[in-house]
Amino acid sequence: MTERSWSMSAWAIAGIVALPLITVAVLGVSGDDDGLWTHLASTVLGTYARNSVLLALGVGIGTSVLGISTAWLVATCTFPGRRLFALALLLPMAMPTYLMAYAYTDLLQPGAPLHTALRELGVTLPPIRSLGGAIVTLSFVLYPYVFLLARAAFAEQSAEAIEASRTLGVSPFATWRRVALPLARPGIVAGLALVMMETLAEYGAVEHFAVDTFTTGIYRAWTALGSPHAAAQLACVLLAVVLALLVGERLGRGRARYSASARRRRPLERWQLTGARAWGATLACSAPVVFGFLVPTIALARLAWQAGVPRRGDELPRLAGTTIGLALGSALLIVALGMVVVFARRLRPTRAIAVAARLAGSGYAVPGSVIAVGTLIAIGWIDDALGTFVGGTALVLVLAYCARFLTVALEALDAGLTKVGIRLDDAARTLGAGPGRVLRDVHAPLLRGSLATAALLVFVDVMKELPATLIVRPFGFDTLAVHVHTYASDERLAQAALPALLIVAIGLAPVALLSRAVDRSTS
C-alpha cells in the first residue's frame, strides 16, 4: 500500500465510524414525528436534562474526592498496604455500573437484612433507588478513571517544585493544594471528562434506580414508542450537552500550561507516613475498594448461593462464550482499525489526516444509545437502498462497538507510536521497505505493549456495554450483560447474580494486567 492508500483507508474508517452520528443529526433535524417531539419537549425533556446534569455533576464531585485522594496517597506516600492498593483500587473497573446498582438495591432496599439491621441501630438511610443513590453508586465504580490519570500525573512530578515549596515554609497540605494539584490538573481533568461522558452514557444503573435521563428516554422512544425521530431528536440534545461539556473544559483550560521547570526530572521521594496518619491513609484507600468491589461482589455471591446450582442445560456457558467471543473479536478489529489510522497520520502528518483521526475518535464522547440509534437507522437506509439484510446480523453490533470504542484504541496506540523515533522509519524506507512492511517489521514489535493495552481496554469496555447491545443486537442474540439486565428488570436479582459474577470474573484478568502495566510505568 502506498502512503495515499493509507490516507484513503484512514478516511474510509473515519467515515464509517462517523456515519451513526451523521445519521442521528440528519434525522434529528428532519422534522417532528406526529407531534411526539413536541409532547416530549413539554413534558419530560426538562426532567431528562435536570437529572442528567445533576447526575454528571454529582458523580464528577464524588469521583474527584475518591480518585484524587487515593492517587496522591499511592503515588507520593508510604503506608501499610500501599503496593496492594495500587492494584486493588482498580478492581471496580471490572464491576459494571448496573451490577453495582443491582447489588446495592438488594442490600439496602426496604426489608433487606442490612436495611433492617441499620434501622434497628437507629440509622435511617435515604432510598437507594433515587438520584442520590445513583450518584453514590456510579462514583464508587467510575473513580478509577480519575485515579489512573491522577496517579500518573502525581508520580511524574519533579521533586524540585515540591521541595522549593517546602523550603519556603509551606505546609504539606498547602503544597499539595498550591503546587502538586495544579501540576496534575491536565491528567485529573482528562479523567473527569471520561467520568462525565460515561455518566451521561449510563443506562443500566439509572434505569434500575428509576432516574429518568436522556439515555433512558432515548431507549423508551426507540422501543416503547417506536419513534426513530423522537429517539434521534433526544440524541441530538444529549450530543449538545456532551459537546458543551467538552467545549467548557477547553475554555476553562484556556492557554494555561502546567509543567515542572526542571530540565532533569528527579523523582519525588515518597513521604513515610507513621502512626495515625499511616493507618488513616490505609483506611482512606480501603473504603473505595470495599464499597466499590468487595461489598457488591459478596452481595452477588450471596444471591447466587440463594438461587442454587443452575440446572443442566443452563445457557450460561453459551452466553459466556458469546460475550467473550464478541468482545475479543471486536477488540482485535478495533485495534487493527486504530493502527491503520495512527500509522496513516504518521506517514502523512497533514491537517486532513489529523481531521480524519479526530473524526474517527469522536465516538467515545457519544453515549452508546446514541451510537446504537444512528447505526440502526443508517444500516436500515443502506438495506433499503441496496436490498441487503445486514441490519439483522451481529455485524451491526460490531459496527456500533467500532464507532463507540475506536478512540480507546487510538489513544493507546498513538501514545506508543510517538515514542518510536522517526529515524527508524527513514532507515527502513532507505532499505527499500514499503509502508506496510515498516509497520509489520518495525512498529508492530515495538508496539506490543501498546497493542495489548488497547486490546485489553476495548475488551473490557465491549464486555460491559449495555445500551448499545440492547438496542442493536439481532433477535435472539444475547450477551451476559443483556441476560443480567433482563432478569434484573423483572426483579429476579437472584437469577441475575451468577451471570453477573461471570462478567466480573471475566473482567478481572484484563484489569489486573492493566494495573501491572501502569505500576511498572509509574514506579
Secondary structure as a PSIPRED ss2 file (coil, helix, strand):
# PSIPRED VFORMAT (PSIPRED V4.0)

   1 M C   1.000  0.000  0.000
   2 T C   1.000  0.000  0.000
   3 E H   0.000  1.000  0.000
   4 R H   0.000  1.000  0.000
   5 S H   0.000  1.000  0.000
   6 W H   0.000  1.000  0.000
   7 S H   0.000  1.000  0.000
   8 M H   0.000  1.000  0.000
   9 S H   0.000  1.000  0.000
  10 A H   0.000  1.000  0.000
  11 W H   0.000  1.000  0.000
  12 A H   0.000  1.000  0.000
  13 I H   0.000  1.000  0.000
  14 A H   0.000  1.000  0.000
  15 G H   0.000  1.000  0.000
  16 I H   0.000  1.000  0.000
  17 V H   0.000  1.000  0.000
  18 A H   0.000  1.000  0.000
  19 L H   0.000  1.000  0.000
  20 P H   0.000  1.000  0.000
  21 L H   0.000  1.000  0.000
  22 I H   0.000  1.000  0.000
  23 T H   0.000  1.000  0.000
  24 V H   0.000  1.000  0.000
  25 A H   0.000  1.000  0.000
  26 V H   0.000  1.000  0.000
  27 L H   0.000  1.000  0.000
  28 G H   0.000  1.000  0.000
  29 V C   1.000  0.000  0.000
  30 S C   1.000  0.000  0.000
  31 G C   1.000  0.000  0.000
  32 D C   1.000  0.000  0.000
  33 D C   1.000  0.000  0.000
  34 D C   1.000  0.000  0.000
  35 G C   1.000  0.000  0.000
  36 L H   0.000  1.000  0.000
  37 W H   0.000  1.000  0.000
  38 T H   0.000  1.000  0.000
  39 H H   0.000  1.000  0.000
  40 L H   0.000  1.000  0.000
  41 A H   0.000  1.000  0.000
  42 S H   0.000  1.000  0.000
  43 T H   0.000  1.000  0.000
  44 V C   1.000  0.000  0.000
  45 L H   0.000  1.000  0.000
  46 G H   0.000  1.000  0.000
  47 T H   0.000  1.000  0.000
  48 Y H   0.000  1.000  0.000
  49 A H   0.000  1.000  0.000
  50 R H   0.000  1.000  0.000
  51 N H   0.000  1.000  0.000
  52 S H   0.000  1.000  0.000
  53 V H   0.000  1.000  0.000
  54 L H   0.000  1.000  0.000
  55 L H   0.000  1.000  0.000
  56 A H   0.000  1.000  0.000
  57 L H   0.000  1.000  0.000
  58 G H   0.000  1.000  0.000
  59 V H   0.000  1.000  0.000
  60 G H   0.000  1.000  0.000
  61 I H   0.000  1.000  0.000
  62 G H   0.000  1.000  0.000
  63 T H   0.000  1.000  0.000
  64 S H   0.000  1.000  0.000
  65 V H   0.000  1.000  0.000
  66 L H   0.000  1.000  0.000
  67 G H   0.000  1.000  0.000
  68 I H   0.000  1.000  0.000
  69 S H   0.000  1.000  0.000
  70 T H   0.000  1.000  0.000
  71 A H   0.000  1.000  0.000
  72 W H   0.000  1.000  0.000
  73 L H   0.000  1.000  0.000
  74 V H   0.000  1.000  0.000
  75 A H   0.000  1.000  0.000
  76 T H   0.000  1.000  0.000
  77 C E   0.000  0.000  1.000
  78 T E   0.000  0.000  1.000
  79 F C   1.000  0.000  0.000
  80 P C   1.000  0.000  0.000
  81 G C   1.000  0.000  0.000
  82 R H   0.000  1.000  0.000
  83 R H   0.000  1.000  0.000
  84 L H   0.000  1.000  0.000
  85 F H   0.000  1.000  0.000
  86 A H   0.000  1.000  0.000
  87 L H   0.000  1.000  0.000
  88 A H   0.000  1.000  0.000
  89 L C   1.000  0.000  0.000
  90 L C   1.000  0.000  0.000
  91 L H   0.000  1.000  0.000
  92 P H   0.000  1.000  0.000
  93 M H   0.000  1.000  0.000
  94 A H   0.000  1.000  0.000
  95 M C   1.000  0.000  0.000
  96 P C   1.000  0.000  0.000
  97 T H   0.000  1.000  0.000
  98 Y H   0.000  1.000  0.000
  99 L H   0.000  1.000  0.000
 100 M H   0.000  1.000  0.000
 101 A H   0.000  1.000  0.000
 102 Y H   0.000  1.000  0.000
 103 A H   0.000  1.000  0.000
 104 Y H   0.000  1.000  0.000
 105 T H   0.000  1.000  0.000
 106 D H   0.000  1.000  0.000
 107 L H   0.000  1.000  0.000
 108 L H   0.000  1.000  0.000
 109 Q C   1.000  0.000  0.000
 110 P C   1.000  0.000  0.000
 111 G C   1.000  0.000  0.000
 112 A C   1.000  0.000  0.000
 113 P H   0.000  1.000  0.000
 114 L H   0.000  1.000  0.000
 115 H H   0.000  1.000  0.000
 116 T H   0.000  1.000  0.000
 117 A H   0.000  1.000  0.000
 118 L H   0.000  1.000  0.000
 119 R H   0.000  1.000  0.000
 120 E H   0.000  1.000  0.000
 121 L C   1.000  0.000  0.000
 122 G C   1.000  0.000  0.000
 123 V C   1.000  0.000  0.000
 124 T C   1.000  0.000  0.000
 125 L C   1.000  0.000  0.000
 126 P C   1.000  0.000  0.000
 127 P C   1.000  0.000  0.000
 128 I C   1.000  0.000  0.000
 129 R C   1.000  0.000  0.000
 130 S C   1.000  0.000  0.000
 131 L H   0.000  1.000  0.000
 132 G H   0.000  1.000  0.000
 133 G H   0.000  1.000  0.000
 134 A H   0.000  1.000  0.000
 135 I H   0.000  1.000  0.000
 136 V H   0.000  1.000  0.000
 137 T H   0.000  1.000  0.000
 138 L H   0.000  1.000  0.000
 139 S H   0.000  1.000  0.000
 140 F H   0.000  1.000  0.000
 141 V H   0.000  1.000  0.000
 142 L H   0.000  1.000  0.000
 143 Y H   0.000  1.000  0.000
 144 P H   0.000  1.000  0.000
 145 Y H   0.000  1.000  0.000
 146 V H   0.000  1.000  0.000
 147 F H   0.000  1.000  0.000
 148 L H   0.000  1.000  0.000
 149 L H   0.000  1.000  0.000
 150 A H   0.000  1.000  0.000
 151 R H   0.000  1.000  0.000
 152 A H   0.000  1.000  0.000
 153 A H   0.000  1.000  0.000
 154 F H   0.000  1.000  0.000
 155 A H   0.000  1.000  0.000
 156 E C   1.000  0.000  0.000
 157 Q C   1.000  0.000  0.000
 158 S E   0.000  0.000  1.000
 159 A H   0.000  1.000  0.000
 160 E H   0.000  1.000  0.000
 161 A H   0.000  1.000  0.000
 162 I H   0.000  1.000  0.000
 163 E H   0.000  1.000  0.000
 164 A H   0.000  1.000  0.000
 165 S H   0.000  1.000  0.000
 166 R H   0.000  1.000  0.000
 167 T H   0.000  1.000  0.000
 168 L C   1.000  0.000  0.000
 169 G C   1.000  0.000  0.000
 170 V C   1.000  0.000  0.000
 171 S C   1.000  0.000  0.000
 172 P H   0.000  1.000  0.000
 173 F H   0.000  1.000  0.000
 174 A H   0.000  1.000  0.000
 175 T H   0.000  1.000  0.000
 176 W H   0.000  1.000  0.000
 177 R H   0.000  1.000  0.000
 178 R H   0.000  1.000  0.000
 179 V H   0.000  1.000  0.000
 180 A H   0.000  1.000  0.000
 181 L H   0.000  1.000  0.000
 182 P H   0.000  1.000  0.000
 183 L H   0.000  1.000  0.000
 184 A C   1.000  0.000  0.000
 185 R H   0.000  1.000  0.000
 186 P H   0.000  1.000  0.000
 187 G H   0.000  1.000  0.000
 188 I H   0.000  1.000  0.000
 189 V H   0.000  1.000  0.000
 190 A H   0.000  1.000  0.000
 191 G H   0.000  1.000  0.000
 192 L H   0.000  1.000  0.000
 193 A H   0.000  1.000  0.000
 194 L H   0.000  1.000  0.000
 195 V H   0.000  1.000  0.000
 196 M H   0.000  1.000  0.000
 197 M H   0.000  1.000  0.000
 198 E H   0.000  1.000  0.000
 199 T H   0.000  1.000  0.000
 200 L H   0.000  1.000  0.000
 201 A H   0.000  1.000  0.000
 202 E C   1.000  0.000  0.000
 203 Y C   1.000  0.000  0.000
 204 G H   0.000  1.000  0.000
 205 A H   0.000  1.000  0.000
 206 V H   0.000  1.000  0.000
 207 E H   0.000  1.000  0.000
 208 H H   0.000  1.000  0.000
 209 F C   1.000  0.000  0.000
 210 A C   1.000  0.000  0.000
 211 V C   1.000  0.000  0.000
 212 D C   1.000  0.000  0.000
 213 T C   1.000  0.000  0.000
 214 F H   0.000  1.000  0.000
 215 T H   0.000  1.000  0.000
 216 T H   0.000  1.000  0.000
 217 G H   0.000  1.000  0.000
 218 I H   0.000  1.000  0.000
 219 Y H   0.000  1.000  0.000
 220 R H   0.000  1.000  0.000
 221 A H   0.000  1.000  0.000
 222 W H   0.000  1.000  0.000
 223 T H   0.000  1.000  0.000
 224 A C   1.000  0.000  0.000
 225 L C   1.000  0.000  0.000
 226 G C   1.000  0.000  0.000
 227 S C   1.000  0.000  0.000
 228 P H   0.000  1.000  0.000
 229 H H   0.000  1.000  0.000
 230 A H   0.000  1.000  0.000
 231 A H   0.000  1.000  0.000
 232 A H   0.000  1.000  0.000
 233 Q H   0.000  1.000  0.000
 234 L H   0.000  1.000  0.000
 235 A H   0.000  1.000  0.000
 236 C H   0.000  1.000  0.000
 237 V H   0.000  1.000  0.000
 238 L H   0.000  1.000  0.000
 239 L H   0.000  1.000  0.000
 240 A H   0.000  1.000  0.000
 241 V H   0.000  1.000  0.000
 242 V H   0.000  1.000  0.000
 243 L H   0.000  1.000  0.000
 244 A H   0.000  1.000  0.000
 245 L H   0.000  1.000  0.000
 246 L H   0.000  1.000  0.000
 247 V H   0.000  1.000  0.000
 248 G H   0.000  1.000  0.000
 249 E H   0.000  1.000  0.000
 250 R H   0.000  1.000  0.000
 251 L H   0.000  1.000  0.000
 252 G H   0.000  1.000  0.000
 253 R H   0.000  1.000  0.000
 254 G C   1.000  0.000  0.000
 255 R C   1.000  0.000  0.000
 256 A C   1.000  0.000  0.000
 257 R C   1.000  0.000  0.000
 258 Y C   1.000  0.000  0.000
 259 S C   1.000  0.000  0.000
 260 A C   1.000  0.000  0.000
 261 S C   1.000  0.000  0.000
 262 A C   1.000  0.000  0.000
 263 R C   1.000  0.000  0.000
 264 R C   1.000  0.000  0.000
 265 R C   1.000  0.000  0.000
 266 R C   1.000  0.000  0.000
 267 P E   0.000  0.000  1.000
 268 L C   1.000  0.000  0.000
 269 E C   1.000  0.000  0.000
 270 R C   1.000  0.000  0.000
 271 W E   0.000  0.000  1.000
 272 Q E   0.000  0.000  1.000
 273 L C   1.000  0.000  0.000
 274 T C   1.000  0.000  0.000
 275 G H   0.000  1.000  0.000
 276 A H   0.000  1.000  0.000
 277 R H   0.000  1.000  0.000
 278 A H   0.000  1.000  0.000
 279 W H   0.000  1.000  0.000
 280 G H   0.000  1.000  0.000
 281 A H   0.000  1.000  0.000
 282 T H   0.000  1.000  0.000
 283 L H   0.000  1.000  0.000
 284 A H   0.000  1.000  0.000
 285 C H   0.000  1.000  0.000
 286 S H   0.000  1.000  0.000
 287 A H   0.000  1.000  0.000
 288 P H   0.000  1.000  0.000
 289 V H   0.000  1.000  0.000
 290 V H   0.000  1.000  0.000
 291 F H   0.000  1.000  0.000
 292 G H   0.000  1.000  0.000
 293 F H   0.000  1.000  0.000
 294 L H   0.000  1.000  0.000
 295 V H   0.000  1.000  0.000
 296 P H   0.000  1.000  0.000
 297 T H   0.000  1.000  0.000
 298 I H   0.000  1.000  0.000
 299 A H   0.000  1.000  0.000
 300 L H   0.000  1.000  0.000
 301 A H   0.000  1.000  0.000
 302 R H   0.000  1.000  0.000
 303 L H   0.000  1.000  0.000
 304 A H   0.000  1.000  0.000
 305 W H   0.000  1.000  0.000
 306 Q H   0.000  1.000  0.000
 307 A H   0.000  1.000  0.000
 308 G C   1.000  0.000  0.000
 309 V C   1.000  0.000  0.000
 310 P C   1.000  0.000  0.000
 311 R C   1.000  0.000  0.000
 312 R C   1.000  0.000  0.000
 313 G C   1.000  0.000  0.000
 314 D C   1.000  0.000  0.000
 315 E C   1.000  0.000  0.000
 316 L H   0.000  1.000  0.000
 317 P H   0.000  1.000  0.000
 318 R H   0.000  1.000  0.000
 319 L H   0.000  1.000  0.000
 320 A H   0.000  1.000  0.000
 321 G H   0.000  1.000  0.000
 322 T H   0.000  1.000  0.000
 323 T H   0.000  1.000  0.000
 324 I H   0.000  1.000  0.000
 325 G H   0.000  1.000  0.000
 326 L H   0.000  1.000  0.000
 327 A H   0.000  1.000  0.000
 328 L H   0.000  1.000  0.000
 329 G H   0.000  1.000  0.000
 330 S H   0.000  1.000  0.000
 331 A H   0.000  1.000  0.000
 332 L H   0.000  1.000  0.000
 333 L H   0.000  1.000  0.000
 334 I H   0.000  1.000  0.000
 335 V H   0.000  1.000  0.000
 336 A H   0.000  1.000  0.000
 337 L H   0.000  1.000  0.000
 338 G H   0.000  1.000  0.000
 339 M H   0.000  1.000  0.000
 340 V H   0.000  1.000  0.000
 341 V H   0.000  1.000  0.000
 342 V H   0.000  1.000  0.000
 343 F H   0.000  1.000  0.000
 344 A H   0.000  1.000  0.000
 345 R H   0.000  1.000  0.000
 346 R H   0.000  1.000  0.000
 347 L H   0.000  1.000  0.000
 348 R C   1.000  0.000  0.000
 349 P C   1.000  0.000  0.000
 350 T C   1.000  0.000  0.000
 351 R H   0.000  1.000  0.000
 352 A H   0.000  1.000  0.000
 353 I H   0.000  1.000  0.000
 354 A H   0.000  1.000  0.000
 355 V H   0.000  1.000  0.000
 356 A H   0.000  1.000  0.000
 357 A H   0.000  1.000  0.000
 358 R H   0.000  1.000  0.000
 359 L H   0.000  1.000  0.000
 360 A H   0.000  1.000  0.000
 361 G C   1.000  0.000  0.000
 362 S C   1.000  0.000  0.000
 363 G H   0.000  1.000  0.000
 364 Y H   0.000  1.000  0.000
 365 A H   0.000  1.000  0.000
 366 V C   1.000  0.000  0.000
 367 P C   1.000  0.000  0.000
 368 G H   0.000  1.000  0.000
 369 S H   0.000  1.000  0.000
 370 V H   0.000  1.000  0.000
 371 I H   0.000  1.000  0.000
 372 A H   0.000  1.000  0.000
 373 V H   0.000  1.000  0.000
 374 G H   0.000  1.000  0.000
 375 T H   0.000  1.000  0.000
 376 L H   0.000  1.000  0.000
 377 I H   0.000  1.000  0.000
 378 A H   0.000  1.000  0.000
 379 I H   0.000  1.000  0.000
 380 G H   0.000  1.000  0.000
 381 W H   0.000  1.000  0.000
 382 I H   0.000  1.000  0.000
 383 D H   0.000  1.000  0.000
 384 D H   0.000  1.000  0.000
 385 A H   0.000  1.000  0.000
 386 L H   0.000  1.000  0.000
 387 G C   1.000  0.000  0.000
 388 T C   1.000  0.000  0.000
 389 F C   1.000  0.000  0.000
 390 V H   0.000  1.000  0.000
 391 G H   0.000  1.000  0.000
 392 G H   0.000  1.000  0.000
 393 T C   1.000  0.000  0.000
 394 A H   0.000  1.000  0.000
 395 L H   0.000  1.000  0.000
 396 V H   0.000  1.000  0.000
 397 L H   0.000  1.000  0.000
 398 V H   0.000  1.000  0.000
 399 L H   0.000  1.000  0.000
 400 A H   0.000  1.000  0.000
 401 Y H   0.000  1.000  0.000
 402 C H   0.000  1.000  0.000
 403 A H   0.000  1.000  0.000
 404 R H   0.000  1.000  0.000
 405 F H   0.000  1.000  0.000
 406 L H   0.000  1.000  0.000
 407 T H   0.000  1.000  0.000
 408 V H   0.000  1.000  0.000
 409 A H   0.000  1.000  0.000
 410 L H   0.000  1.000  0.000
 411 E H   0.000  1.000  0.000
 412 A H   0.000  1.000  0.000
 413 L H   0.000  1.000  0.000
 414 D H   0.000  1.000  0.000
 415 A H   0.000  1.000  0.000
 416 G H   0.000  1.000  0.000
 417 L H   0.000  1.000  0.000
 418 T C   1.000  0.000  0.000
 419 K C   1.000  0.000  0.000
 420 V C   1.000  0.000  0.000
 421 G C   1.000  0.000  0.000
 422 I H   0.000  1.000  0.000
 423 R H   0.000  1.000  0.000
 424 L H   0.000  1.000  0.000
 425 D H   0.000  1.000  0.000
 426 D H   0.000  1.000  0.000
 427 A H   0.000  1.000  0.000
 428 A H   0.000  1.000  0.000
 429 R H   0.000  1.000  0.000
 430 T H   0.000  1.000  0.000
 431 L C   1.000  0.000  0.000
 432 G C   1.000  0.000  0.000
 433 A C   1.000  0.000  0.000
 434 G C   1.000  0.000  0.000
 435 P H   0.000  1.000  0.000
 436 G H   0.000  1.000  0.000
 437 R H   0.000  1.000  0.000
 438 V H   0.000  1.000  0.000
 439 L H   0.000  1.000  0.000
 440 R H   0.000  1.000  0.000
 441 D H   0.000  1.000  0.000
 442 V H   0.000  1.000  0.000
 443 H H   0.000  1.000  0.000
 444 A H   0.000  1.000  0.000
 445 P H   0.000  1.000  0.000
 446 L H   0.000  1.000  0.000
 447 L C   1.000  0.000  0.000
 448 R H   0.000  1.000  0.000
 449 G H   0.000  1.000  0.000
 450 S H   0.000  1.000  0.000
 451 L H   0.000  1.000  0.000
 452 A H   0.000  1.000  0.000
 453 T H   0.000  1.000  0.000
 454 A H   0.000  1.000  0.000
 455 A H   0.000  1.000  0.000
 456 L H   0.000  1.000  0.000
 457 L H   0.000  1.000  0.000
 458 V H   0.000  1.000  0.000
 459 F H   0.000  1.000  0.000
 460 V H   0.000  1.000  0.000
 461 D H   0.000  1.000  0.000
 462 V H   0.000  1.000  0.000
 463 M H   0.000  1.000  0.000
 464 K H   0.000  1.000  0.000
 465 E C   1.000  0.000  0.000
 466 L C   1.000  0.000  0.000
 467 P H   0.000  1.000  0.000
 468 A H   0.000  1.000  0.000
 469 T H   0.000  1.000  0.000
 470 L H   0.000  1.000  0.000
 471 I H   0.000  1.000  0.000
 472 V H   0.000  1.000  0.000
 473 R C   1.000  0.000  0.000
 474 P C   1.000  0.000  0.000
 475 F C   1.000  0.000  0.000
 476 G C   1.000  0.000  0.000
 477 F C   1.000  0.000  0.000
 478 D C   1.000  0.000  0.000
 479 T C   1.000  0.000  0.000
 480 L H   0.000  1.000  0.000
 481 A H   0.000  1.000  0.000
 482 V H   0.000  1.000  0.000
 483 H H   0.000  1.000  0.000
 484 V H   0.000  1.000  0.000
 485 H H   0.000  1.000  0.000
 486 T H   0.000  1.000  0.000
 487 Y H   0.000  1.000  0.000
 488 A H   0.000  1.000  0.000
 489 S H   0.000  1.000  0.000
 490 D C   1.000  0.000  0.000
 491 E C   1.000  0.000  0.000
 492 R C   1.000  0.000  0.000
 493 L H   0.000  1.000  0.000
 494 A H   0.000  1.000  0.000
 495 Q H   0.000  1.000  0.000
 496 A H   0.000  1.000  0.000
 497 A H   0.000  1.000  0.000
 498 L H   0.000  1.000  0.000
 499 P H   0.000  1.000  0.000
 500 A H   0.000  1.000  0.000
 501 L H   0.000  1.000  0.000
 502 L H   0.000  1.000  0.000
 503 I H   0.000  1.000  0.000
 504 V H   0.000  1.000  0.000
 505 A H   0.000  1.000  0.000
 506 I H   0.000  1.000  0.000
 507 G H   0.000  1.000  0.000
 508 L H   0.000  1.000  0.000
 509 A H   0.000  1.000  0.000
 510 P H   0.000  1.000  0.000
 511 V H   0.000  1.000  0.000
 512 A H   0.000  1.000  0.000
 513 L H   0.000  1.000  0.000
 514 L H   0.000  1.000  0.000
 515 S H   0.000  1.000  0.000
 516 R H   0.000  1.000  0.000
 517 A H   0.000  1.000  0.000
 518 V H   0.000  1.000  0.000
 519 D H   0.000  1.000  0.000
 520 R H   0.000  1.000  0.000
 521 S H   0.000  1.000  0.000
 522 T H   0.000  1.000  0.000
 523 S C   1.000  0.000  0.000
